[in-house]
């Protein structure tokens, strides 16, 4: 059993959701692997951070229900004679079949509910329930009630005990009947509620509404009932799964500080390298290639992403970003960008990465990461903190990093006539992709020079630029995957910057990544493609759900036209 469990864990760790679903469906149809082992393994995978508790519970519930329902329908279609054929006669022996019939005879439909908690007779009970002609809705309701109790419990036990399956199975066996007793108590409480409702006459009105709904659904089902039932089940499952994913917290907390602790130590005076990038915005191809190259470079010790990690602050976009960097082996630190704080994203960013500004030291170099994502500037408390950190460090090199540059380095004198034509937001985007207050930006540059800052690093503009602000060198790197708008081969291309710090000073190497052709049409097409692809990638459940509803709407329209033609 351990070898089987090990294989299950390997499969679940690689593809937790589809493997959990299909294994539970197969288990319901007789796969000779205990259902509890799969659920415990799913819980262990949650404890390893491969998925969330609520999403895997939703998938497991769907898999359990589909497997049980298919078994029930097999019993209804083929009857007891089906159990005489191999391999099913080994899964439901005559003794288990007789026991299942006895449970159904003594407890009626309640045997289905109890069967959820008795693994030895579950297969036979569900099959015999179908063969005996039990109402499908009654079976689904009872099976769902039991599954809602047993499945989350098994996954939770697997999550708590990790991969220690012997201890987890022992807990399940030790407390199974207590859980069953609690479930019976809930059933009794429901029975009492039904009696009270019957006395008050509430259930008659609900029954009439249910009858009307059943007629409506029955009229819709018609001859294509299996196709339409599958559509309804897919829509319901999609809604439940989407809600579960949305409710799941992000798989990270104070990530920046934990990444700082992973940076390999550097002795004072020893050379080291790091990478700087920015503006990836949920890009899949370019950003993935940059991560791959940085990971493969043995000289680079860590990387800093200067913001615009996501297209906007929606939780699912942050979740997608965290999945992208999940396989990156080197420390990756981030700074907040203006896109990251949109749509309430500042709170999501804080939950995942921690404080918005921080500092750390590597060898003789001090790194100060600041927050100007609001495009206004640095808050007074942040500025006072940065000044104190720089003055007290005594570092040979000081690197200050933030998202929005002090000034827009692009020269657009040939487009100055557009300033009188474009509306305010478009004019600011074209000519002022920097801090809004130039006077304040000059003050910042002057203070950076007084602090003796070695180099400023920022992004926000989708390209590569180098220069000086008030005598302070700066590097602008915004080519990690966000759409490229400009067509200047010297600046507008995908890239990251490799920085080497050593006794001879600071040396930079710009590593170019394949970019779309330098033409307005190609850049515009690339922009649309990247936005569409990123949206679909960060909304997979929602996209599938939309397609299901679209097919359902088309089917409803076709059914209506068919009735009109018949009339």
C-alpha positions as CSV (number, residue, x, y, z in Angstrom):
1,X,0.0,0.0,0.0
2,X,2.9,2.3,0.7
3,X,4.1,2.1,-2.9
4,X,0.6,2.8,-4.2
5,X,0.3,5.8,-1.9
6,X,3.7,7.0,-3.0
7,X,2.6,6.9,-6.6
8,X,-0.6,8.7,-5.8
9,X,1.3,11.4,-3.9
10,X,3.6,11.9,-6.9
11,X,0.7,12.3,-9.3
12,X,-1.2,14.6,-7.0
13,X,1.9,16.8,-6.4
14,X,2.3,17.3,-10.2
15,X,-1.4,17.8,-11.1
16,X,-3.5,18.0,-7.9
17,X,-6.9,18.9,-9.2
18,X,-7.4,16.7,-12.3
19,X,-5.7,13.7,-10.7
20,X,-7.8,14.0,-7.5
21,X,-11.0,14.2,-9.6
22,X,-10.3,11.3,-11.9
23,X,-8.9,9.0,-9.1
24,X,-12.1,9.6,-7.0
25,X,-14.3,8.9,-10.0
26,X,-12.5,5.6,-10.6
27,X,-12.6,4.8,-6.9
28,X,-16.3,5.2,-7.0
29,X,-16.5,2.8,-9.9
30,X,-14.4,0.2,-8.1
31,X,-10.7,1.1,-8.4
32,X,-9.1,-1.1,-5.7
33,X,-7.7,1.9,-3.7
34,X,-9.4,3.2,-0.6
35,X,-11.1,6.5,-1.1
36,X,-9.7,7.8,2.2
37,X,-6.1,7.3,0.9
38,X,-6.7,9.6,-2.0
39,X,-8.3,12.2,0.2
40,X,-5.5,12.0,2.8
41,X,-3.0,12.3,-0.1
42,X,-4.8,15.4,-1.3
43,X,-4.6,16.9,2.1
44,X,-0.9,16.2,2.3
45,X,-0.4,18.0,-1.1
46,X,-2.2,21.0,0.4
47,X,0.2,21.0,3.3
48,X,3.1,21.1,0.8
49,X,1.7,24.3,-0.7
50,X,0.8,22.7,-4.1
51,X,-2.8,23.8,-3.9
52,X,-5.3,25.3,-1.5
53,X,-7.6,23.5,0.9
54,X,-10.9,24.8,-0.4
55,X,-10.2,24.2,-4.1
56,X,-9.1,20.6,-3.5
57,X,-12.1,19.9,-1.3
58,X,-14.4,21.3,-4.1
59,X,-12.7,19.0,-6.7
60,X,-12.8,16.0,-4.3
61,X,-16.6,16.5,-3.7
62,X,-17.2,16.7,-7.4
63,X,-15.2,13.6,-8.1
64,X,-16.9,11.6,-5.3
65,X,-20.4,12.6,-6.5
66,X,-19.7,11.8,-10.1
67,X,-18.2,8.4,-9.2
68,X,-21.0,7.5,-6.9
69,X,-23.7,8.7,-9.4
70,X,-22.2,6.7,-12.2
71,X,-22.2,3.6,-10.0
72,X,-25.8,4.2,-9.0
73,X,-26.8,4.6,-12.7
74,X,-25.0,1.4,-13.6
75,X,-27.1,-0.4,-11.0
76,X,-30.3,1.1,-12.4
77,X,-29.4,0.2,-16.0
78,X,-28.0,-3.3,-15.6
79,X,-29.4,-4.6,-12.3
80,X,-27.9,-7.2,-10.0
81,X,-26.8,-9.5,-12.8
82,X,-24.0,-7.0,-13.6
83,X,-22.3,-8.0,-10.4
84,X,-21.8,-11.6,-11.6
85,X,-19.2,-10.5,-14.2
86,X,-15.6,-9.9,-13.5
87,X,-14.1,-7.8,-12.0
88,X,-17.3,-6.5,-10.3
89,X,-18.0,-9.7,-8.5
90,X,-14.8,-9.3,-6.6
91,X,-15.7,-5.7,-5.6
92,X,-19.2,-6.6,-4.5
93,X,-19.2,-10.2,-3.3
94,X,-22.6,-12.0,-2.6
95,X,-22.0,-11.4,1.1
96,X,-21.5,-7.7,0.7
97,X,-24.5,-7.5,-1.7
98,X,-26.7,-9.3,0.8
99,X,-25.5,-6.9,3.5
100,X,-26.3,-4.0,1.3
101,X,-29.8,-5.3,0.6
102,X,-30.3,-5.8,4.4
103,X,-29.2,-2.2,5.1
104,X,-31.6,-0.8,2.4
105,X,-34.4,-3.0,3.7
106,X,-34.0,-1.9,7.3
107,X,-33.0,1.7,6.9
108,X,-34.4,2.6,3.5
109,X,-32.8,5.6,1.8
110,X,-30.8,6.4,4.9
111,X,-28.6,3.4,4.1
112,X,-27.1,5.5,1.3
113,X,-26.1,8.2,3.9
114,X,-24.6,5.6,6.2
115,X,-22.9,3.8,3.3
116,X,-20.7,6.9,2.9
117,X,-19.1,6.1,6.2
118,X,-18.8,2.3,5.8
119,X,-16.1,1.7,3.1
120,X,-16.6,-2.1,3.0
121,X,-20.1,-1.9,1.7
122,X,-20.2,1.5,0.0
123,X,-19.8,0.0,-3.5
124,X,-22.6,-2.6,-3.0
125,X,-25.0,-0.2,-1.3
126,X,-24.9,2.4,-4.0
127,X,-25.1,-0.2,-6.8
128,X,-28.0,-2.0,-5.1
129,X,-29.7,1.3,-4.4
130,X,-29.8,2.0,-8.2
131,X,-30.9,-1.6,-9.0
132,X,-33.8,-1.2,-6.5
133,X,-35.2,1.8,-8.3
134,X,-34.4,4.5,-5.8
135,X,-35.1,8.0,-6.9
136,X,-32.0,9.7,-8.4
137,X,-32.6,13.0,-6.7
138,X,-33.0,11.2,-3.3
139,X,-29.7,9.3,-3.9
140,X,-27.8,12.5,-4.9
141,X,-29.1,14.4,-1.9
142,X,-28.2,11.7,0.7
143,X,-24.8,11.0,-0.9
144,X,-24.0,14.7,-1.0
145,X,-25.0,15.1,2.6
146,X,-22.6,12.4,3.7
147,X,-19.8,13.6,1.3
148,X,-20.0,17.1,2.6
149,X,-19.2,15.7,6.1
150,X,-16.6,13.0,5.2
151,X,-14.6,14.5,2.4
152,X,-13.5,17.8,4.1
153,X,-12.7,15.9,7.2
154,X,-10.4,13.4,5.4
155,X,-8.6,16.2,3.5
156,X,-8.2,18.2,6.7
157,X,-6.7,15.2,8.5
158,X,-4.3,14.7,5.6
159,X,-3.4,18.4,5.7
160,X,-2.7,18.3,9.5
161,X,-0.6,15.2,9.4
162,X,1.2,15.8,6.1
163,X,2.6,12.6,4.6
164,X,2.3,10.5,7.8
165,X,-0.5,8.4,6.5
166,X,-0.4,5.7,9.2
167,X,-1.2,8.3,11.9
168,X,-3.7,10.1,9.7
169,X,-5.6,6.8,8.9
170,X,-5.6,6.0,12.6
171,X,-7.2,9.3,13.4
172,X,-9.9,8.8,10.8
173,X,-10.6,5.3,12.1
174,X,-10.6,6.4,15.8
175,X,-13.1,9.3,15.3
176,X,-15.2,8.0,12.4
177,X,-18.1,7.0,14.6
178,X,-18.0,10.3,16.5
179,X,-18.3,12.1,13.2
180,X,-21.1,9.8,12.2
181,X,-22.9,10.5,15.5
182,X,-22.6,14.2,14.9
183,X,-24.0,13.7,11.4
184,X,-26.9,11.8,12.9
185,X,-27.5,14.7,15.2
186,X,-27.6,17.1,12.3
187,X,-30.1,14.8,10.6
188,X,-32.3,14.7,13.7
189,X,-32.1,18.5,13.9
190,X,-33.1,18.7,10.3
191,X,-36.0,16.3,10.9
192,X,-37.2,18.5,13.8
193,X,-37.0,21.6,11.5
194,X,-39.1,19.7,8.9
195,X,-41.7,19.0,11.5
196,X,-41.9,22.6,12.6
197,X,-42.1,23.7,9.0
198,X,-44.9,21.3,8.3
199,X,-46.8,22.6,11.2
200,X,-46.4,26.2,10.0
201,X,-47.3,25.2,6.4
202,X,-44.1,26.5,5.0
203,X,-43.2,23.3,3.2
204,X,-46.4,23.2,1.2
205,X,-45.5,26.5,-0.4
206,X,-41.9,25.3,-1.0
207,X,-43.3,22.1,-2.5
208,X,-45.4,24.0,-5.0
209,X,-42.4,26.2,-6.0
210,X,-40.3,23.0,-6.4
211,X,-43.0,21.3,-8.5
212,X,-43.1,24.4,-10.8
213,X,-39.3,24.4,-11.0
214,X,-39.2,20.7,-11.7
215,X,-41.7,21.1,-14.6
216,X,-39.6,23.9,-16.0
217,X,-36.4,21.9,-15.8
218,X,-38.2,18.8,-17.2
219,X,-39.5,20.8,-20.1
220,X,-36.1,22.1,-20.8
221,X,-34.4,18.6,-20.6
222,X,-36.5,17.0,-23.2
223,X,-34.9,14.3,-25.4
224,X,-31.4,15.9,-24.9
225,X,-31.6,15.5,-21.1
226,X,-28.2,13.9,-20.7
227,X,-26.4,16.7,-22.6
228,X,-28.4,19.4,-20.7
229,X,-27.9,17.6,-17.4
230,X,-24.2,17.6,-18.0
231,X,-24.3,21.4,-18.8
232,X,-26.2,22.1,-15.6
233,X,-23.8,20.0,-13.6
234,X,-20.8,21.7,-15.2
235,X,-22.2,25.1,-14.5
236,X,-22.9,24.2,-10.8
237,X,-19.5,22.6,-10.4
238,X,-17.8,25.6,-12.0
239,X,-19.6,28.1,-9.7
240,X,-18.7,26.1,-6.6
241,X,-15.1,25.7,-7.7
242,X,-14.6,29.3,-8.7
243,X,-16.0,30.5,-5.4
244,X,-13.7,28.1,-3.5
245,X,-10.6,29.3,-5.4
246,X,-11.6,32.9,-4.9
247,X,-11.9,32.3,-1.1
248,X,-8.6,30.6,-0.8
249,X,-5.8,32.8,0.7
250,X,-2.6,33.3,-1.4
251,X,0.1,30.7,-0.8
252,X,2.6,33.3,0.5
253,X,3.1,35.6,3.5
254,X,6.0,38.0,4.2
255,X,7.6,36.5,1.1
256,X,10.2,39.3,0.7
257,X,11.7,38.8,4.2
258,X,11.8,35.0,3.7
259,X,13.6,35.5,0.3
260,X,16.1,37.8,1.9
261,X,17.0,35.1,4.4
262,X,17.7,32.8,1.4
263,X,20.4,35.0,-0.2
264,X,23.8,33.3,0.0
265,X,26.2,35.2,2.3
266,X,28.9,37.3,0.7
267,X,32.2,38.2,2.5
268,X,33.0,41.9,2.4
269,X,35.1,42.7,-0.6
270,X,34.1,39.6,-2.6
271,X,32.4,40.1,-5.9
272,X,28.8,39.0,-6.5
273,X,26.1,39.4,-9.1
274,X,22.3,40.0,-9.0
275,X,19.6,40.5,-11.6
276,X,17.1,43.4,-11.9
277,X,13.9,43.3,-14.0
278,X,10.5,45.0,-14.0
279,X,7.1,45.3,-15.7
280,X,6.2,41.6,-16.4
281,X,2.4,42.1,-15.8
282,X,1.3,38.4,-15.9
283,X,3.3,37.8,-19.1
284,X,3.8,34.1,-19.6
285,X,6.5,33.6,-22.3
286,X,8.9,36.5,-21.8
287,X,8.8,36.4,-18.0
288,X,9.2,32.7,-17.9
289,X,12.2,32.9,-20.2
290,X,13.8,35.6,-18.1
291,X,13.3,33.4,-14.9
292,X,14.8,30.4,-16.7
293,X,17.9,32.4,-17.8
294,X,18.5,33.9,-14.4
295,X,18.1,30.5,-12.8
296,X,20.7,29.0,-15.2
297,X,23.3,31.7,-14.5
298,X,25.6,30.5,-11.8
299,X,26.9,34.0,-11.0
300,X,23.6,35.5,-10.1
301,X,22.7,35.1,-6.4
302,X,19.3,36.8,-6.3
303,X,16.9,38.9,-8.4
304,X,14.8,41.9,-7.8
305,X,11.5,42.6,-9.7
306,X,10.8,46.3,-9.6
307,X,7.0,46.1,-9.8
308,X,4.0,45.7,-12.1
309,X,4.1,42.1,-11.3
310,X,0.4,41.8,-12.3
311,X,-2.0,43.5,-14.7
312,X,-4.1,44.7,-11.8
313,X,-4.5,43.9,-8.1
314,X,-7.1,41.1,-8.6
315,X,-6.3,38.2,-6.2
316,X,-6.3,35.6,-9.0
317,X,-3.6,37.6,-11.0
318,X,-1.4,37.6,-7.9
319,X,-2.0,33.9,-7.5
320,X,-0.9,33.3,-11.1
321,X,2.2,35.3,-10.5
322,X,3.1,33.3,-7.4
323,X,2.6,30.1,-9.4
324,X,4.9,31.4,-12.1
325,X,7.7,32.0,-9.7
326,X,7.0,28.8,-7.7
327,X,9.7,26.9,-9.6
328,X,12.3,29.6,-9.5
329,X,15.1,28.3,-7.3
330,X,16.9,31.6,-6.5
331,X,15.7,34.3,-4.1
332,X,13.3,36.7,-5.9
333,X,12.4,40.0,-4.2
334,X,9.7,42.4,-5.4
335,X,8.7,46.0,-5.2
336,X,5.2,47.4,-5.6
337,X,4.2,48.9,-9.0
338,X,1.2,51.1,-10.0
339,X,-0.6,48.2,-11.6
340,X,0.0,46.0,-8.5
341,X,-2.0,48.4,-6.2
342,X,-5.0,48.8,-8.6
343,X,-8.4,47.3,-7.8
344,X,-7.6,47.0,-4.1
345,X,-4.3,45.3,-4.9
346,X,-2.3,47.1,-2.2
347,X,-3.9,44.9,0.5
348,X,-3.3,41.7,-1.6
349,X,0.3,42.7,-2.2
350,X,0.9,43.2,1.6
351,X,-0.7,39.8,2.4
352,X,1.7,38.1,0.0
353,X,4.9,40.0,0.2
354,X,4.9,42.0,3.4
355,X,5.9,45.7,3.9
356,X,6.0,47.9,0.9
357,X,9.6,49.2,1.6
358,X,12.5,47.4,3.1
359,X,16.3,47.1,3.0
360,X,18.9,44.3,3.2
361,X,22.7,44.0,2.9
362,X,24.8,41.7,0.7
363,X,28.6,41.9,1.3
364,X,29.6,45.6,1.1
365,X,26.4,46.6,-0.7
366,X,23.2,48.1,0.8
367,X,19.9,47.6,-1.0
368,X,17.0,49.9,-0.3
369,X,13.7,49.1,-1.9
370,X,11.2,51.9,-1.8
371,X,7.5,52.4,-2.7
372,X,6.3,55.1,-5.0
373,X,3.6,53.0,-6.7
374,X,1.1,55.8,-6.3
375,X,3.2,57.9,-8.8
376,X,3.2,60.7,-6.3
377,X,6.3,60.1,-4.3
378,X,7.6,58.6,-1.1
379,X,5.7,59.1,2.1
380,X,7.4,61.3,4.8
381,X,7.8,58.3,7.2
382,X,9.2,56.1,4.4
383,X,11.7,58.9,3.4
384,X,12.8,59.4,7.0
385,X,13.3,55.6,7.4
386,X,15.4,55.4,4.2
387,X,17.6,58.3,5.2
388,X,18.3,56.7,8.6
389,X,19.1,53.3,7.0
390,X,21.5,54.8,4.4
391,X,23.3,57.0,6.9
392,X,23.8,54.2,9.5
393,X,24.9,51.5,7.0
394,X,28.4,52.5,6.2
395,X,28.2,50.4,3.0
396,X,30.6,50.8,0.1
397,X,27.8,50.7,-2.4
398,X,24.2,51.8,-2.0
399,X,21.5,50.7,-4.5
400,X,18.1,52.3,-4.2
401,X,15.2,50.6,-6.1
402,X,11.6,51.7,-6.8
403,X,9.1,51.4,-9.6
404,X,8.1,54.9,-10.9
405,X,11.2,56.8,-12.2
406,X,11.9,60.4,-11.1
407,X,11.7,61.6,-14.7
408,X,10.7,60.1,-18.0
409,X,13.9,59.5,-19.9
410,X,12.3,59.4,-23.4
411,X,12.8,62.3,-25.7
412,X,9.6,63.2,-27.5
413,X,10.3,66.7,-28.9
414,X,9.1,65.5,-32.3
415,X,5.7,64.8,-30.8
416,X,5.3,68.0,-28.7
417,X,2.4,69.1,-31.0
418,X,0.4,66.2,-29.5
419,X,0.4,67.9,-26.1
420,X,-2.2,70.3,-27.3
421,X,-4.4,67.6,-28.8
422,X,-4.4,64.7,-26.4
423,X,-6.7,64.6,-23.3
424,X,-5.1,64.8,-19.9
425,X,-4.7,61.1,-19.1
426,X,-3.3,60.2,-22.5
427,X,-1.0,63.2,-22.4
428,X,0.4,62.2,-19.1
429,X,0.9,58.6,-20.3
430,X,2.7,59.8,-23.4
431,X,4.9,62.5,-21.9
432,X,5.0,62.0,-18.1
433,X,5.6,58.3,-17.4
434,X,7.2,59.4,-14.1
435,X,6.5,61.1,-10.8
436,X,3.7,63.7,-11.2
437,X,5.6,66.5,-9.4
438,X,8.8,67.4,-11.1
439,X,9.9,69.7,-8.4
440,X,9.6,67.0,-5.8
441,X,11.5,64.6,-8.2
442,X,14.4,67.0,-8.4
443,X,14.5,67.2,-4.6
444,X,14.6,63.4,-4.4
445,X,17.5,63.3,-6.9
446,X,19.5,66.0,-4.9
447,X,19.1,64.0,-1.7
448,X,20.1,60.7,-3.4
449,X,23.3,62.5,-4.5
450,X,23.9,63.7,-1.0
451,X,23.5,60.2,0.4
452,X,26.1,59.0,-2.0
453,X,23.8,56.5,-3.8
454,X,25.8,54.3,-6.2
455,X,22.9,53.7,-8.7
456,X,19.1,54.1,-8.9
457,X,17.1,51.2,-10.4
458,X,13.5,51.7,-11.5
459,X,11.0,50.5,-14.2
460,X,7.5,51.7,-15.2
461,X,8.6,52.7,-18.8
462,X,8.6,49.6,-21.0
463,X,12.1,49.7,-22.2
464,X,15.8,50.1,-21.3
465,X,17.4,53.5,-20.5
466,X,20.5,54.6,-18.6
467,X,21.7,58.1,-17.6
468,X,22.0,60.4,-14.6
469,X,19.6,62.5,-12.5
470,X,21.3,65.4,-10.7
471,X,24.6,63.5,-11.0
472,X,23.1,60.2,-9.7
473,X,23.4,57.3,-12.2
474,X,20.1,55.5,-12.9
475,X,19.1,52.4,-14.9
476,X,15.5,52.0,-16.1
477,X,14.6,48.4,-16.8
478,X,11.0,47.7,-17.8
479,X,11.2,44.9,-20.3
480,X,10.2,41.8,-18.4
481,X,7.0,41.1,-20.5
482,X,4.6,44.0,-20.4
483,X,3.5,45.2,-23.9
484,X,6.2,47.1,-25.8
485,X,4.9,50.3,-27.3
486,X,7.9,52.1,-28.7
487,X,9.8,51.1,-31.8
488,X,13.3,52.3,-31.0
489,X,15.8,49.3,-31.3
490,X,18.1,51.0,-28.8
491,X,15.5,51.1,-26.0
492,X,12.3,49.2,-26.7
493,X,13.0,45.5,-26.3
494,X,12.5,42.8,-23.7
495,X,15.4,42.2,-21.3
496,X,16.8,42.0,-17.8
497,X,19.9,43.5,-16.3
498,X,22.7,41.5,-14.7
499,X,24.7,43.6,-12.2
500,X,28.1,42.6,-10.9
501,X,29.5,44.3,-7.8
502,X,33.3,43.9,-7.1
503,X,36.4,45.7,-6.1
504,X,36.6,47.3,-9.5
505,X,33.2,48.9,-9.1
506,X,29.8,48.1,-10.6
507,X,29.4,46.6,-14.0
508,X,26.1,46.0,-15.9
509,X,25.1,43.6,-18.6
510,X,21.9,43.9,-20.5
511,X,20.5,40.5,-21.5
512,X,18.1,40.8,-24.4
513,X,15.1,38.5,-24.8
514,X,13.5,37.9,-28.3
515,X,11.0,40.7,-28.9
516,X,8.3,41.4,-31.5
517,X,9.4,43.2,-34.7
518,X,10.0,47.0,-34.5
519,X,6.9,48.1,-36.2
520,X,3.8,49.9,-35.0
521,X,1.4,47.2,-36.3
522,X,3.4,44.4,-34.8
523,X,3.7,46.1,-31.5
524,X,-0.1,46.9,-31.4
525,X,-0.9,43.2,-32.3
526,X,1.5,42.0,-29.6
527,X,-0.2,44.3,-27.0
528,X,-3.7,42.9,-27.8
529,X,-2.4,39.3,-27.8
530,X,-0.6,39.7,-24.4
531,X,-3.6,41.2,-22.7
532,X,-6.0,38.5,-24.0
533,X,-3.6,35.6,-23.2
534,X,-2.9,37.0,-19.7
535,X,-6.7,37.4,-19.0
536,X,-7.4,33.8,-20.0
537,X,-4.4,32.4,-18.1
538,X,-5.4,34.2,-14.9
539,X,-9.1,33.3,-15.2
540,X,-9.1,29.6,-16.3
541,X,-12.1,28.6,-14.1
542,X,-14.0,31.7,-15.1
543,X,-13.2,31.2,-18.8
544,X,-14.5,27.6,-18.7
545,X,-17.6,28.7,-16.8
546,X,-18.2,31.4,-19.4
547,X,-18.0,28.8,-22.2
548,X,-20.4,26.5,-20.3
549,X,-22.9,29.3,-19.9
550,X,-22.4,30.3,-23.6
551,X,-23.2,26.7,-24.7
552,X,-26.2,26.6,-22.4
553,X,-27.5,29.9,-23.8
554,X,-27.1,28.7,-27.3
555,X,-28.9,25.5,-26.4
556,X,-31.8,27.4,-24.8
557,X,-32.1,29.5,-27.9
558,X,-32.1,26.5,-30.2
559,X,-34.7,24.8,-28.0
560,X,-36.9,27.9,-28.2
561,X,-36.6,28.1,-31.9
562,X,-37.4,24.4,-32.2
563,X,-40.7,24.9,-30.2
564,X,-41.6,27.9,-32.3
565,X,-41.1,25.9,-35.5
566,X,-43.1,23.0,-34.1
567,X,-45.9,25.3,-33.3
